[in-house]
Structure formats: C-alpha cells, structure tokens
Amino acid sequence: MNKCDYEGCKSIGEKISRLSPEGFLVSTGKKAYSFREAYRRFHYCTKHHDELMRTVWNRVRSDEDKNDDHVAPTAI
C-alpha cells in the first residue's frame, strides 16, 4: 500500500486523487487520450484528503482572481 503524498505524513494513503498536494491537477506529460491517462494519481490518508478537498472548494467558491495557469478541478 502507498503512503500519503502529503508532505511529512507517514500514514497509509488509502484515498486516490488526481489533485496534487497543492490542490491542482498535474499532467503526466505524456500523450493521453482520456482524463485517466492525462493526470497523475496521488494517494492521501483520509485526514489529508478531506483537508485538500476543503481547500480546493474554498478556493473555487472564493471571489479571488483566478487568472492562473492551473486547470480548475471543475473544468474537467
């Protein structure tokens, strides 16, 4: 079983996500024909997965400037 990809965490990463620890989708850099192939997979413990999801959805809902180069998780 994989460990949690959250920096400093030593727990088992039982949750699989396409969101990086920074809350962005990260391309695999390979030619991909589907969402499953296009983005890297990360493993998280339940605590850090829930924390990451809260952070992402708070950022999506906020009125802050969203003119960066990252693909929003809701764009797919």
Protein Blocks (a to p, Z undefined) as FASTA:
>chain_A
ZZdfbghiabdcfbccfbdfkopacdehiacfbfklmpccddddfklmmmmmmmmmmmmm
pmbdckbfbdcfklZZ
